[in-house]
């Protein structure tokens, strides 16, 4: 029996690094009752602004998060929490 390509229970459809960003968005949003700014993601991930912004765009394009145009701190994960990786301190 051949397996269809795409996400499975063991393969959620995102990379480990994407999973860490999603976990950060979930955790931050739960702790502070608002979405993180890209600057918050930069501090946590210890990377420059362009890669963080690119990751946000990638996550949005893939449908893992949604944002409201022109609204700061609007990134919201669209996956259920159990589908997201555990947050690791890098």
N, C-alpha and C positions, 0 to 999 in steps of 0.2 A: 504494500500500500504506500503510495507516494504522499508526501506531506506537502501541502500548499505553502508557497512562500508567504512571508508576512509574519506578524507578531503571533507568538504562542504564549502559553502560560509562563514558560521559562524565558522566552524572548519577548520582552514588552514592546519592542519596536524602537527603542532609543538606545544610544550608546551609554556607556558608564558615565562619561563626563556630562552628557545631557541629563542623565538621571540625578547626578549630583546637583546640577542647577535646579532641576525640578524639586528635589528634596529641600533645597535651600528656600525656594519660593514658598513651598508649603509650610516649612518650619517657621520662617520669618513671618508669614501672614498669620499663622496661628498665634505666635507669641505677641506680635505687635498690633494685631487686628487691622493691618493694612499691608498692601503689597510692598515688596522691597523696591527701592530705586536701583538703577543700574550701578550707581556708586556703592551701594551696599553689597551688591554681588561682586564688584571689583575688590572691595576690602576683604570679603570672605575668601574669594578665590585667589587673591594676590596676583591679579593679572591687570594689564593695561585696559583702558576703556574700549578700544576697537574690538578686541576679541570677545568681550562681554556683550557688546552691542550686537555683534555678529551672531553670537549664541542665542540671544533673545530673538532675533529675526528668524534664525533657523528653527527654534522651538515653536514660534508662531506659525511659520510656514508649514511645519509638520503637523500642526493642530494640537500640540501638547500644551500650549498656553494660548490665551486670547488677551488682547489689549484693546483699549479704546483709544482711537487716534486723538492726539492732542491732550490726553489726560495723563498726568504724571502718576506713577505708582499704580498702574492699572493692570499689571501682568497677573493673570489668574490661571492656575493650572487647570486643565480640563480633564485630567485623569483622576480616577479614584485614588485615594492615599495609599491603598495596599499595592497599587501598581508601580509606585515610585520607590526608587532605591533608598536605602537608609543613608542619612547624611553622615559623611565622614569629615573629620577635620584634616585638611590636606597640609 
